[in-house]
Amino acid sequence: MGRGKIVIRRIDNTTSRQVTFSKRRSGLLKKAKELAILCDAEVGLIIFSSTGKLYEFTSTSMKSVIERYNKSREENHQLHNQVSDVKFWQREAAILRQQLHNLQENHRQLMGEELYGLSVKDLQNLENQLEMSLQGVRMKKEQILTDEIRELNQKGNLIHQENVELYKKVNLIHQENMEMYKKVYGTRDVIAVTENTQNPYGFSIGDDSCVPIHLQLSQPEHQIHEIPTSETRSR
């Protein structure tokens, strides 16, 4: 009659548990020694009993076995991390490729290409998106033109002020010349010279000389072509 299968569980009886531990420990140590000899394997076995007593076996030295074990664990851990990093970056690359594909498809649709397969609602949404984009472009264009006009107005005012200052200097020099001429030639000749040389530069400054210059955009005027009459053709 064959031996029945033993249920693997904790033995409650202390004596039986100690006997079983002694037998199986001896068998385990024997198997470890045979494995090291037959297979040329480096074996290290450590056993602690329930009372805390240490039993060990090693084919070389326990220190070298433990060091090799720790080194192997570190290498496996690093390899596992490398594999995890590779998988992580592969997932990231796949996500980025999908995002790039979606952006390219959206760009082509905005350019009016590859519109097949879109429903009326999708086309309406695309049209609304284009209208919003066009409105933003127009607003930006108007803002740039307004800024340029404002800058030109400022430059025009500065130039106008410079012209006023220059004209004042010219008048001052002209008056100084008249005073010198008066001292040299007399009052009568000075009046004649003044009448002939007054405002030699051909411009004057009135009350509105400091009024700033304003530029503004104007709508283009449509040219009206007049149809010549019969009297005009005869001429």
C-alpha positions in Angstrom: 0.0 0.0 0.0 1.4 3.4 -1.0 2.3 6.2 1.3 -0.4 8.7 1.7 0.1 12.4 0.9 1.1 14.6 3.9 -0.8 17.8 4.3 1.7 20.7 4.5 0.7 22.6 7.6 2.2 23.5 10.9 2.7 20.6 13.3 1.0 21.3 16.6 2.8 18.7 18.7 6.2 20.1 19.8 8.0 16.8 19.9 6.7 15.7 16.5 7.6 19.2 15.1 11.2 18.9 16.4 11.6 15.4 15.0 10.3 16.4 11.6 12.6 19.5 11.6 15.6 17.4 12.4 14.9 14.9 9.7 14.0 17.3 7.0 16.9 19.6 7.9 19.4 16.8 7.4 17.8 15.8 4.1 17.9 19.4 2.9 21.5 19.8 3.8 22.3 16.6 2.1 20.5 17.7 -1.1 22.3 21.0 -1.1 25.7 19.3 -0.8 24.8 16.8 -3.6 23.7 19.7 -5.8 26.9 21.6 -5.3 29.0 18.5 -6.1 27.0 17.1 -9.0 26.3 20.3 -10.8 29.3 22.4 -9.8 27.0 25.0 -8.4 27.7 27.6 -5.7 25.2 26.8 -3.0 24.6 28.6 0.3 21.9 27.4 2.7 20.9 29.1 5.9 18.3 27.6 8.4 17.0 29.1 11.6 15.0 26.8 13.9 11.9 27.9 15.8 14.2 28.3 18.8 16.5 30.6 16.9 19.4 28.1 16.3 21.4 28.6 13.1 22.2 25.8 10.7 24.1 26.6 7.5 25.9 25.0 4.5 27.9 26.6 1.8 30.0 25.1 -1.0 32.6 27.9 -0.9 32.2 30.5 1.8 29.0 32.1 3.2 30.4 35.6 2.8 31.2 35.2 -1.0 27.8 33.6 -1.5 26.0 36.5 0.2 28.1 39.1 -1.7 27.3 37.4 -5.0 23.6 37.2 -4.0 23.5 41.0 -3.2 25.3 41.9 -6.4 23.0 39.7 -8.5 20.0 41.4 -6.9 21.3 44.9 -7.7 22.0 43.9 -11.3 18.5 42.5 -11.6 17.0 45.6 -10.0 18.9 47.8 -12.4 17.9 45.7 -15.4 14.3 45.9 -14.2 14.6 49.7 -13.9 16.1 49.9 -17.4 13.3 47.7 -18.8 10.7 49.9 -17.0 12.3 53.1 -18.4 12.3 51.7 -21.9 8.7 50.7 -21.7 7.8 54.2 -20.2 9.6 56.1 -23.0 8.0 53.7 -25.6 4.6 54.7 -24.2 5.5 58.4 -24.3 6.7 58.1 -27.9 3.5 56.4 -28.9 1.4 59.1 -27.3 3.5 61.9 -29.0 3.1 60.2 -32.4 -0.6 60.0 -31.9 -0.8 63.7 -30.9 1.4 64.6 -33.9 -0.9 62.6 -36.2 -4.0 64.4 -34.8 -2.4 67.8 -35.2 -1.4 67.1 -38.8 -4.9 65.8 -39.6 -6.4 68.9 -38.0 -4.1 71.2 -40.0 -5.0 69.5 -43.2 -8.7 69.9 -42.5 -8.1 73.6 -41.7 -6.5 74.0 -45.1 -9.6 72.4 -46.7 -8.0 69.0 -47.3 -9.1 65.5 -46.4 -12.7 66.6 -45.5 -14.1 63.2 -46.4 -15.8 61.4 -43.6 -16.8 64.5 -41.8 -20.4 65.1 -40.9 -22.3 68.3 -41.3 -21.8 69.1 -37.6 -18.1 68.5 -37.9 -17.9 70.8 -40.9 -19.9 73.4 -39.1 -17.5 73.2 -36.1 -14.6 73.5 -38.5 -16.2 76.6 -40.2 -16.7 78.2 -36.8 -13.1 77.6 -35.9 -11.9 79.2 -39.1 -14.2 82.2 -38.5 -12.8 82.7 -35.0 -9.2 82.4 -36.3 -9.9 84.9 -39.1 -11.5 87.3 -36.6 -8.4 87.1 -34.4 -6.2 87.7 -37.4 -8.2 90.8 -38.4 -8.1 92.2 -34.9 -4.4 91.7 -34.7 -4.0 93.4 -38.1 -6.1 96.4 -37.0 -4.1 96.7 -33.8 -0.8 96.8 -35.7 -2.1 99.4 -38.2 -3.4 101.5 -35.3 -0.1 101.3 -33.5 1.8 102.3 -36.7 -0.6 105.3 -37.2 -0.1 106.4 -33.6 3.7 106.1 -34.1 3.6 108.1 -37.3 1.5 110.8 -35.6 4.1 111.1 -32.8 6.9 111.3 -35.3 5.0 114.0 -37.3 4.4 116.0 -34.2 8.1 115.8 -33.3 9.1 116.9 -36.8 6.6 119.7 -36.7 8.0 120.9 -33.4 11.5 120.7 -34.8 10.5 122.8 -37.8 8.9 125.4 -35.4 12.2 125.6 -33.4 14.2 125.9 -36.6 12.0 128.7 -37.9 12.3 130.6 -34.7 16.1 130.3 -34.9 16.0 131.5 -38.5 13.9 134.5 -37.6 16.3 135.3 -34.7 19.3 135.1 -37.0 17.4 137.3 -39.6 16.7 139.9 -36.9 20.3 139.9 -35.8 21.4 140.4 -39.4 19.0 143.3 -39.8 20.4 144.9 -36.6 23.9 144.6 -37.9 22.8 145.9 -41.3 21.1 148.8 -39.7 24.2 149.8 -37.8 26.3 149.6 -41.0 24.0 151.2 -43.7 21.3 153.0 -41.8 17.5 152.8 -41.3 16.4 153.6 -44.8 18.4 150.8 -46.4 17.3 148.4 -43.7 13.6 149.0 -44.5 14.3 148.3 -48.2 16.2 145.2 -47.4 13.6 144.0 -45.0 10.8 144.3 -47.7 12.9 142.4 -50.2 14.2 139.6 -47.8 11.3 139.2 -45.4 10.5 135.5 -44.9 13.1 134.2 -47.4 12.2 130.6 -46.7 8.6 130.9 -47.9 6.8 129.6 -44.8 5.4 131.1 -41.7 4.1 130.0 -38.3 0.6 131.0 -37.3 -1.5 130.4 -34.2 -2.0 126.8 -35.1 1.7 126.0 -35.4 1.6 123.7 -32.3 -1.5 121.8 -33.4 -0.5 118.1 -33.5 -0.8 116.2 -36.8 -3.2 113.3 -36.8 -3.2 110.5 -39.4 -6.1 108.1 -39.9 -7.1 105.3 -42.2 -9.5 106.2 -44.9 -11.7 104.0 -47.1 -10.6 103.8 -50.7 -12.7 106.1 -53.0 -14.2 104.6 -56.1 -13.1 106.4 -59.2 -16.0 107.9 -61.2 -15.4 107.8 -64.9 -17.3 110.6 -66.7 -18.8 109.7 -70.0 -17.9 112.4 -72.5 -20.8 114.2 -74.0 -21.3 114.7 -77.7 -20.2 118.3 -77.4 -16.9 117.2 -75.8 -16.4 114.5 -78.5 -16.9 117.2 -81.2 -14.2 119.3 -79.7 
